[in-house]
Amino acid sequence: MEDSTYTFEALENAPNRASGHRWTPEGTIEVPYTPIFPYHLSGAGNINSNVEDMAKWLRLQLGAGTFEGRQIVSSANLAVTHMPRVALNDKLSYAMGWYQLQMRNGSILWHDGDALSSSSFVGLSTEKNVGVVILNNETDVSFPLALGTWVFDKILGNTEIDYVAMKLADEEAGYAARAAQFAKPAKPRPAPPLGQLAGDFVSPSFGPVSVVVDGDGLVMDIKATGAQLRIDPWDGDVFYAHLMPTGMFGPIVDLDYMMKGFVQYRIGTDGQLSVLFLTLADGQRFAFHRK
């Protein structure tokens, strides 16, 4: 796998590379790769590869640990990684880095990937001795998984299902729901005085942050990373927060779904507005306490 690398510099210097894109119902928008994303995801998403190299990886898997006559890993050890460990439902289990899906006429091992502005699917059928690799330079909106599943249905002789159309409908509905989630109310309630909301806070997850008044809103400065969130009045004591295009975070602001959410202040045990809650679009919630 001589063309597979794991750094931003290696991708930047590659003579033949694809740019990342984010998906919208109206089309895709290019998003440049940066040293921070996806490379700070480490082993979860910072590997650069191509179809040819990934096909070699699948040949190793299908060859019981042997590649071009050379035993790279023992067949017994490789089999352990394919063994289901956790049942997710009656048809889907998780092994070691692989999902196992029981289909109508056989089972497959597979995993998909999401590196923010690119996505992938890798799967294999040991029964048919076939592997499938799909690499896509677009945000993961389930296209590689849908296409990969459709291909395996064809290989195994299963009833044909248009997974791509199904996933596209799901993504369009999800996109509309997210847009509605952040649509400002027609008659928003007035926000509390901004001055009393500013100050220094700390979170177990983010560490120390400072919140300062900036015009008709607030700015949260996350000390550990240098990231800044713009916090604007949304409805009463609820504020809309989004990542600002500063420093190394500039390019990823174009990934519209990232670091967007709501901020709400709560009265702490001291009787003051001393607790700040940041709830991201995916439901993750973080508490910040005034120092």
N, C-alpha and C positions, 0 to 999 in steps of 0.2 A: 504494500500500500504506500508506494513512494510519493504519491501526490497528496496524501492526507497530512494535514498540519493542524496546529492548535493555537495559533496566535493571530492577532490582527495584522501584524507586520507580514506574516507569511501570506495571508490572503491578499494584502495590498500589493505585494510584490509578485503575485501569481500572474502569468501572462494571459491566462484565460479564466476569468472569474465572472460571477453573476452578482448584480446588485440586489439588495433586499427591497421588498415592497410591503406596504400595508394595504389591506383590502378595504374597499367600501362598495356598497351596492352599485355605485356609478362607475367603478373602475379602480385600478390600483394606483398607488402613489409611491414613488421611489423613496426609500429611506436608506441613507448611507450607513454602512457598518462603522462602528467606532471601537476604540480600544476598550471601552467599558461594556458595551452591549454588542453581541452576546457573550463576550469573552470573560466577564466577571461571573458568568454562570458556571465556569469551570467545566468539569466533566459532564455536566448536564446539557451543555449546549455550545461548547466552544471548539468543536472539531470541524475543520474544513475538509471536505472530501468530495468525491465525484462518483458517478455511477460505476465506473470501471473498478475503482478501489473497493467500493461497497459490495460489488459482485464477488470480489475475491473473499471478502469476509463471509459472505453467505456460502461460498463454496467450501470454506473451512467448516462451517456449521453443518452443512449437508454431508460433508466428508468425514463426519465423526472425529473431527480434530486433525484430519490429514489434509494437506494442501500440496498439490503437485508432487506427490510421492513422499513428502516429508511429514512426520508426525509432530505437530506443533503443540498439541495438548492431548492428553489421554482421552480416549473415547468415554471412559467411565467418568472422569471429571467433567467433561463437556455435557454428558447426559444429566449430571446433577443440576447444571444451570437451566436445563429445559424442564425440570420436574416441577409440576404445579405445587405451590406452597400455600397460597391463600385463595380461597374461593370468593369471588366477587359477586357472582350470581350462579344460576344453574348451568350456564354455558361458558362463563368467562372466569379464568383463574390467573393468578400472578405467579410467575416462577422467579428466576434470578435475572432480572433485566429483560424478561420476555413476558408478554401476555400469551396465554394459551386460550384459543377460542375454539369451542366445539361447534362445527358447522354441520349442515345436514348430512353431507357425505364424506366427512373427515374432519380433522382438526388442523389448525395452523398455529405457528408461533409468530408473534409479530410485536412490533413496538413502533409508535409514532414519535415525532420530535417537533418541538416548537422553540425556535431560537429568535422569537420576537418579530423578525422580518423575513424569516424563512421557515420552512417546515419539511417534514419527511415522513416516509413510511418504509419500514423494512420488515419483510415477512418470509416465512418458509414453510413448505409442506414436506416433511420427511417422508411421508407416504408416497408422494409423487416425485420427490427429489427435484423440487422446483423452488427457486427463490425469486422474490420480487423486491425491487428497489425503486422508490419514487422520491425524487428530490425536487423541491419547489422553492423558488425565491420569492415567497409571499408569506405573510402572516398566516399562522395555522388557523384556517377556517374549516378544517376537517376534509379538505379536498384530497390530500394524499391517502388518508385512511379510507375515505369512501371509494376512491379509485382502486386502492389495493385490495379492499374487500371484494369489490366487483370482479377484479381479475381472478382472485382465488375462487369465487363462485363459478366462474367459467372453467377454471382448471379442474375443479372437483365435480363439475356437472350439477351444480346446485341451481335452483330456480333463479332466474335473473331478476335482480332488484336494482332500481336506479338510485343507488345510495347518494350519488353526487347531487341529483335533484333534491333529494330529501334533506341533505346537509345544507345545500344552498338556501332552501326555504327556511331552515332553522336559523342560519346565520343572518338572513335578511330580517327575520322577526326579532332576533336578539339585538341587531344593530338599531332597529327602530325603538326597541324597549330601552336601550341605553340612552338614546337621544331623548326620549321622553323623560327618563329619570333625571336628566340634568337640565331640562327645559325650565326656565325661570317662571315662577307663578305669575299669572296675569296681574294680580294685585298683591304683591309681596308686602308683608308686614315690615315696619321700620326696624332697622338693626339697633342694638344697644350702642351707647357711646363707645367708639373704638379705643379711646385712650385707656379705659379700664380693662381692656382685653389684652393689651400689650404686656410684655414682660419676658422673663426667662423661665423656661419649663424644662423638664427632663422626662424621658421615657425609657423604660427598660430595653426597648427594641431600638430606638433611634438615638438614644443618648441625649445630651443637652441640646436645646434649641432656643433661639430667641425669636420673639414675635414683636414686630415693630409696625407702627402706623405708616402707611404709604398711600398718600392721597385719600381716596374714598374707600380704601381697603386696608388689608394687612399683608405682611410678608413674613413667612416663617423661614428662618435660616437654620438648616440642619448642620451642626458644626462638624460632625464626623465625616461627612461626604462633600460638603459645600453645596448640596442641592438646596434650592429655594422653592417654596410653594407660595403662590399667590392666593390669598384668602379674601374673597369678595362677598359682600352681603348678598344673601339669596332669599331668605324668608325669615324675618324675625331674628331669633338667636341662632339660626342655621346659616352657615356660610358655605360657599362653593370654593373648593380648593383644587388647584391644578399646578403641575410642575412648570416652572419657568425655564425658558431656553437660555440657561446660564452655564458657562464653563463647559465641562465635558458632557453635560446633560443636554446641550443644545439640540443635537440631531435627533434624539429619541423623543423629543416633544412631538414630533410628527407622528409617532406611534400613538394615535389619538386615545387609545384605551388605557395608557399607562399613567399611573400616579394622578388619578383624578378621583375626587370624592367630596365628602362633606365634613365640615368642622362644626362642632357644637360645644359651647362652654356649659359647665355645670358648677353649681355651688358646692364647695368642698366642706370639710368639717370645720373650717375656720369661718364659715358663713360668707365667704367671698367667692367670686368667679375664679376659682383656683384650679379647676380641672378642665382640660381640653381633650375632647375626643375627636380623633381623625378616623373616619370610616371610608375606606376605599371602595371603588366601584365593584370589586369582587366580593365585598362583604367583610373583609378583614378590618378589625377595629383596634385602634391603638390609643392608650391613655397617656396623657402628658400632665404632670403635676407641677404647679408653680413652685419655683425654688424660693 
